Amino acid sequence: MGRRFLRLILLSDLLAMVIALFVATWVVFGHVVPQEWQLPAGASLWPFVAFVVAGALLGSYLNRRSWANSVPRPSYGRAVAIVGTAMAFTAFGLVTTRAYWSRSLLVVTAGVWLGLALAHRAVHRQRPWEEAMVIVTKEKQLAEDVRDAPHTDVLAVFDPGEQPPAQPFPEGTTIVVDLRAVLSDEMAQFVSSSNLAGYRVRPLIDVYEEHTGRIPMVHLAEGWELTRPVARSGYAPVKRVIDVVGVTLTAPLWLAVAAAVWLIVKADSAGPALYSQARVGKDGKRFILRKFRTMVHDAEASGPRFAAIDDPRITSVGRFLRKSRLDEVPQLWNVLRGDLSLVGPRPERPVFVDQFQRSIPFYGTRHLVRPGVTGWAQVNYGYADDEADTVEKLTYDLYYVKHASLWLDVQILGKSIWTVLTGFGAR
């Protein structure tokens, strides 16, 4: 169902692009196909059309890959990303080849295409696709988590040791099986015959991770382990290069922002503008993380503790900085130093790490990768202010450790923009 949905979205985007090209040529030239006398001698619109089409395919491909291991959803932000990528590719191609182009044609094409892409996503969001499934597991909480996820239609949940259903399920139903469970002879026969009958049979852990973006807690408690953490893959050195290049190229922007924020913090309250704090990084090594101060000076004179909702220690400017994430701009220096990555689990303070490693199984596994300025847990769960929340965030962090890739990082960075705009998870 997800693949058919993706094909439908792709075809809708391409159709919107074609319509936009025709509308743009009509608006600019008064004809669907411009007349020869309306173009400079020897000029042709075909290079422009070719670059738009190629850019659309590139943007769609990058959009598809950025889903990583999660299920596809028709978000408006992805429409903006596809059109933006296509237009940037088109502009670059036209400038480098010096082919004929019209600024009005480019602007109208982009505007009409984006409008149609947003419109058809609004229609698709009215009736989102669902994956019908039957789950075979004794872990009822895992089944409930899958049932509560978007795009799932759990028809039934069966205990691995009970009798299988007598009637067949609708065509296209996925049979989801907990491979850790011991199946009765009858249930094993049901799963085998369903597979032979053409039903899709999938492991519960794969379905759970895909639809929730988390690692199942029961697998943590009973011996779950990573199969391919990013630390053992070829992506780690590539990720480091991307971090350094990305921060270096944007240095003029974030240094200007940092200077402005520094002046505002100094003017707002007494104390240093920058706040230094020990954090735990990759392989458990400690480093000094720097942020703009958002609390009153000596806010932790009585000892370290989590920030709470409406925390009185937070200054008025600090509250805005936390919500906008501008307090984290100095961490880009930590990225250059190699303490942090742009994307990864958020680094925690040593006192809390020591506490959590004693009480939460596999907490130290998150230190297999370099921590990040933003991360999968931050864009999906937000702020954790106690041990229970930390356990929930850990399921997202370990999902990232297991599935880290360029495409997942792209998805996280895209979600981070929305997080900054909405202030999601700020305290």
C-alpha positions in Angstrom: 0.0 0.0 0.0 2.8 2.4 0.8 4.5 1.8 -2.5 1.3 2.5 -4.4 0.8 5.6 -2.4 4.3 6.8 -3.2 3.7 6.2 -6.9 0.5 8.1 -6.7 2.2 11.1 -5.1 5.0 11.0 -7.6 2.7 10.9 -10.6 0.6 13.7 -9.1 3.7 15.8 -8.6 4.8 15.2 -12.2 1.4 16.0 -13.6 1.4 19.2 -11.5 4.8 20.1 -13.0 3.5 19.5 -16.6 0.4 21.7 -15.9 2.6 24.4 -14.4 4.9 24.5 -17.5 1.9 24.9 -19.8 0.3 27.6 -17.6 3.6 29.4 -17.3 4.2 29.6 -21.0 0.6 30.7 -21.5 0.9 33.5 -18.9 4.3 34.7 -20.2 3.9 34.3 -23.9 0.2 34.1 -24.4 0.5 30.7 -26.1 0.9 27.2 -24.7 3.8 26.8 -27.2 5.6 30.1 -27.7 5.9 31.4 -31.3 9.4 31.7 -32.8 9.1 35.5 -33.0 8.6 35.7 -29.3 12.0 34.2 -28.5 15.5 35.6 -29.3 17.1 34.3 -32.5 18.4 30.8 -32.1 16.8 30.4 -28.6 14.8 27.5 -27.5 12.7 26.6 -24.4 13.6 22.9 -24.6 16.7 23.3 -22.3 14.5 25.0 -19.7 11.9 22.2 -19.9 14.6 19.6 -19.7 16.2 21.1 -16.6 12.8 21.4 -14.9 12.0 17.7 -15.6 15.4 16.6 -14.5 15.2 18.7 -11.4 11.7 17.2 -10.6 13.0 13.7 -10.9 16.0 14.6 -8.7 13.9 16.2 -6.1 11.4 13.3 -6.1 14.3 10.8 -5.7 15.9 12.7 -2.8 12.4 13.0 -1.2 11.8 9.2 -1.5 15.2 8.3 -0.1 14.8 10.7 2.8 11.9 8.6 4.1 14.7 6.2 5.2 13.0 3.4 7.1 9.8 5.3 8.0 6.4 5.2 6.3 5.6 7.8 3.6 3.3 10.6 4.5 2.1 13.4 2.3 3.6 16.4 4.1 3.5 19.9 2.8 7.1 20.5 3.6 8.2 17.8 1.2 6.3 19.5 -1.6 8.3 22.7 -0.9 11.5 20.6 -0.8 10.8 18.9 -4.2 9.8 22.2 -6.0 12.7 24.0 -4.4 15.2 21.4 -5.4 13.9 21.3 -8.9 14.0 25.1 -9.3 17.5 25.3 -7.8 18.7 22.6 -10.2 17.1 24.4 -13.1 18.6 27.7 -12.2 22.1 26.1 -11.9 21.7 24.3 -15.2 20.6 27.4 -17.1 23.4 29.6 -15.6 26.1 27.0 -16.3 24.9 26.2 -19.9 23.9 29.8 -20.7 20.7 28.5 -22.2 17.7 30.8 -22.8 15.5 31.4 -19.8 12.9 33.8 -18.6 12.7 35.0 -15.0 9.0 35.3 -15.3 8.7 31.8 -16.7 10.7 30.4 -13.8 8.7 32.2 -11.2 5.3 31.3 -12.6 6.3 27.7 -13.1 7.5 27.4 -9.5 4.4 29.1 -8.1 1.8 27.1 -10.0 3.7 23.8 -9.5 4.0 24.4 -5.7 0.3 25.4 -5.5 -0.8 22.3 -7.3 1.5 20.1 -5.2 0.2 21.5 -2.0 -3.4 21.1 -3.2 -3.2 17.5 -4.2 -1.5 16.7 -0.8 -4.3 18.4 1.0 -6.7 16.0 -0.9 -4.6 13.0 -0.1 -4.4 13.9 3.6 -8.2 13.7 3.8 -8.0 10.0 3.3 -4.5 8.8 4.2 -3.4 5.2 3.2 -3.5 2.5 5.8 -1.7 -0.9 5.9 -4.1 -3.6 7.0 -2.4 -6.1 9.2 -2.9 -9.1 11.5 -0.4 -9.3 14.4 0.7 -12.5 16.0 2.4 -11.7 19.3 1.9 -12.1 23.1 3.3 -8.6 23.6 0.0 -6.7 23.7 1.7 -3.3 24.3 3.7 -3.6 21.1 0.5 -4.4 19.3 -1.2 -1.4 20.8 1.7 0.9 19.8 1.4 -0.3 16.2 -2.4 0.1 16.4 -2.0 3.7 17.6 0.5 4.6 14.8 -0.6 6.5 11.7 -1.3 4.5 8.6 -2.0 1.2 10.4 -5.3 -0.8 10.4 -4.8 -3.7 12.9 -7.6 -6.1 12.0 -6.8 -8.6 14.8 -4.1 -9.6 17.4 -3.6 -13.3 18.1 -1.6 -15.0 20.8 1.1 -17.2 19.2 -0.1 -20.2 21.2 -3.8 -20.0 20.4 -5.8 -21.4 17.5 -5.5 -19.4 14.2 -8.6 -17.7 12.6 -10.7 -19.9 10.4 -11.8 -17.3 7.9 -9.3 -15.6 5.4 -8.5 -11.9 5.7 -9.0 -9.3 3.0 -6.5 -9.3 0.1 -3.5 -7.2 0.8 -3.5 -7.8 4.5 0.0 -8.1 6.1 0.6 -11.0 8.5 2.9 -9.5 11.2 4.7 -12.2 13.3 6.7 -11.8 16.5 9.7 -14.0 15.6 10.7 -14.1 19.3 7.5 -16.0 20.2 7.0 -19.7 20.1 4.2 -20.5 17.7 1.8 -23.4 18.2 1.7 -26.0 15.4 -1.6 -24.6 14.2 -0.4 -21.0 14.2 2.8 -21.9 12.4 0.7 -23.6 9.8 -1.5 -20.5 9.5 1.6 -18.3 8.9 3.1 -20.7 6.4 -0.2 -21.1 4.4 -0.8 -17.3 4.4 2.6 -16.8 2.9 1.9 -19.4 0.2 -1.5 -17.8 -0.4 0.2 -14.5 -1.3 -0.2 -12.6 1.9 2.8 -10.5 2.9 4.5 -11.9 6.1 6.7 -9.5 8.0 8.6 -9.6 11.4 7.0 -7.5 14.1 10.2 -5.7 14.9 10.5 -4.4 11.3 6.8 -3.2 11.2 7.1 -1.7 14.7 10.2 0.3 13.8 8.8 1.4 10.4 5.5 2.7 11.8 6.7 4.1 15.2 10.3 5.2 14.5 11.3 3.5 17.8 13.0 0.3 19.0 10.5 -2.0 20.9 11.0 -1.7 24.6 10.5 -5.3 25.2 13.4 -6.1 23.0 15.5 -3.8 25.0 14.5 -5.4 28.3 15.1 -8.9 27.0 18.4 -8.6 25.2 18.0 -6.5 22.1 21.2 -5.6 20.4 22.3 -3.5 17.4 22.9 -5.3 14.2 24.6 -2.5 12.2 25.2 0.6 14.2 26.5 3.6 12.2 29.8 3.4 14.1 30.6 0.1 12.3 29.4 1.3 8.9 31.0 3.4 6.2 28.8 6.3 6.8 30.6 7.7 9.9 33.5 9.3 8.0 31.2 10.7 5.4 29.0 12.1 8.1 32.0 13.9 9.6 32.9 15.5 6.3 29.3 16.7 5.8 29.4 18.2 9.3 32.6 20.1 8.8 31.7 21.4 5.3 28.1 22.3 6.3 29.2 24.3 9.3 32.1 26.0 7.5 30.0 27.1 4.6 27.3 28.6 6.8 29.8 30.2 9.2 29.2 33.8 8.1 25.5 33.4 8.9 25.7 31.6 12.2 28.6 33.8 13.4 26.5 36.9 12.7 23.5 35.4 14.6 25.8 34.4 17.5 27.1 38.0 17.8 23.6 39.4 17.9 22.4 36.9 20.5 25.5 37.5 22.6 24.7 41.2 22.8 21.0 40.5 23.7 21.9 38.1 26.4 24.4 40.4 28.0 21.9 43.2 27.9 19.1 41.1 29.4 20.5 39.9 32.7 23.7 39.8 34.7 26.2 37.1 34.1 28.2 35.7 31.2 26.5 35.3 27.8 27.9 31.9 27.2 27.3 28.9 29.5 29.7 26.0 29.6 28.7 22.5 30.8 30.3 19.1 30.8 28.5 16.5 28.6 29.1 12.9 27.6 30.0 12.2 24.0 30.9 9.4 21.7 32.4 6.3 23.5 31.6 7.9 26.9 34.2 10.7 26.5 33.4 14.0 28.2 33.6 17.3 26.6 32.7 20.9 27.3 29.5 22.0 25.5 28.8 25.7 25.1 25.4 27.4 24.8 24.0 30.8 25.3 22.9 31.3 28.9 19.1 31.1 29.2 18.8 30.9 33.0 19.7 33.4 35.7 23.3 33.3 36.8 24.1 30.5 39.2 20.8 28.8 38.5 22.1 25.4 39.7 23.8 26.6 42.9 21.7 24.0 44.8 22.6 21.2 42.4 21.9 20.0 38.8 18.3 19.2 37.8 16.2 19.1 34.7 14.5 22.2 33.4 10.7 22.1 34.1 7.7 23.7 32.4 7.6 27.4 33.3 10.9 27.1 35.1 11.4 30.3 37.1 15.1 30.1 36.6 14.7 30.8 32.8 15.0 34.5 31.8 12.5 36.2 29.5 15.1 36.3 26.7 16.2 32.8 27.5 12.6 31.5 27.0 12.6 32.8 23.5 16.1 31.4 22.8 15.1 28.0 24.0 11.9 28.0 21.9 13.8 29.2 18.8 16.8 27.0 19.6 19.1 30.0 19.1 20.7 29.2 22.4 22.3 26.2 20.7 24.2 28.2 18.0 27.5 28.0 19.9 27.3 24.2 19.6 28.4 24.6 16.0 31.8 25.2 17.4 31.6 21.8 19.1 30.7 20.3 15.7 33.9 21.7 14.2 35.9 20.4 17.1 34.5 16.9 16.6 32.6 16.8 20.0 29.2 16.9 18.2 27.7 16.1 14.9 24.8 18.0 13.3 22.6 15.0 13.8 22.7 12.4 16.6 21.4 11.7 20.1 21.5 14.7 22.4 24.5 14.7 24.8 23.6 14.3 28.4 25.3 15.5 31.5 27.6 13.1 33.3 25.6 13.1 36.6 22.5 12.0 34.7 24.4 9.5 32.5 25.8 7.7 35.5 22.3 7.5 37.0 20.6 6.3 33.8 23.3 3.7 33.0 22.6 2.1 36.4 18.8 2.1 36.0 18.0 1.9 32.3 19.2 -1.2 30.2 21.3 -0.4 27.2 21.4 3.4 27.9 25.1 3.4 27.1 24.5 2.1 23.6 23.5 5.6 22.5 27.2 6.6 23.0 28.2 4.4 20.0 27.7 7.4 17.8 28.7 11.0 18.1 26.0 13.1 19.8 24.2 15.8 17.8 22.9 19.3 17.9 19.5 17.8 16.8 18.4 14.2 16.6 15.6 11.7 15.9 14.4 11.8 19.5 14.3 15.6 19.6 12.1 15.9 16.5 9.8 13.1 17.6 9.5 13.3 21.3 10.8 16.6 22.6 12.3 17.3 26.0 12.7 14.6 28.7 12.6 15.8 32.4 12.5 12.5 34.3 13.6 8.9 34.0 10.4 7.7 32.4 10.7 10.2 29.6 14.3 9.3 29.2 13.3 5.7 28.6 10.9 6.8 25.9 13.5 9.0 24.3 16.0 6.1 24.4 13.8 4.0 22.1 14.1 6.8 19.5 17.9 7.3 20.1 18.6 3.6 19.6 16.4 3.6 16.4 18.8 6.3 15.1 21.9 4.3 16.2 20.6 1.3 14.3 19.4 3.1 11.1 21.6 6.1 10.8 22.2 7.1 7.2 22.5 10.2 5.1 18.8 9.9 4.2 17.7 9.7 7.8 19.8 12.7 8.7 18.2 14.7 5.8 14.8 13.7 7.2 15.8 14.8 10.8 17.2 18.2 9.5 13.9 18.8 7.7 11.9 18.0 10.8 14.2 20.2 12.8 13.2 23.2 10.8 9.5 22.6 11.7 10.6 22.0 15.4 12.3 25.4 15.4 9.3 27.1 13.8 6.8 25.6 16.3 9.0 25.5 19.4 8.2 21.8 19.8 9.7 20.2 23.0 11.2 23.4 24.3 11.5 24.0 28.1 
